[in-house]
């Protein structure tokens, strides 16, 4: 079984995922990083050259492939849950945790992350704050529906988030 970390940019998927993987001695896979590695280009260049549709196809293929593996911590891109095939693949062999944070925390984290502007293309062409509000209103109901647990990372440090996931995951595995 895999542990899947979903959520918006800046919610902590990669940071928590790496720490969780180290703690459980599992492999961490960030699907955006894997796509960039395989394509030899950042997502922003892939989208600029080929469009969002092409990127989403690469993402779908990547998720389909890695979801067949076992004992992974997987952090798909924030929009991966918009595709029902991705959700089906991830949930088929995974425990889905939604890492969420309030909008102010997400904006702060995105502004502190140098990769936000260089690697992550805009989704709407609007400013960061306006885009966040618009995109989150669309994605939050999907994140909620898809996830088995929700953890607000706004005021928790990485260790506390990891412990929360482990507690619920171990409880779930004990009941299987």
C-alpha angles and dihedrals in degrees: 000000000000131000112228122201114200130178146103126301110288095023091116103257096139097038094046091040094056093048093045091049092051091048093050095036090238131134118261119219122188103191093207091054091047092051091048091049093050095044095042090227138086117258090250090061093044091052093043092051102036108013135242093288091061092047092049090052090052088048093050092050092048094049092046090053100045094041088067090062123083136226096029134137103219126195109187121192115276093256097047091097090064087078113073091206089059091050092049092049094046096045092044091074103008149082106226120216121184112214106199136173137180117270094253091054092047092049091049092049093046091049090051093049111087089202093063094083100026101044106020116066122213114266098206106016089244129115118287096256095046092044091050092052093048097044095043092053088058098041104039095075089050094048089050094049094046099044128086092199135017125211123187105217095184096103102016127093120230093261093055092050091050091050091050092052093046093050094053094039094051090048090051093047090051089058096049 
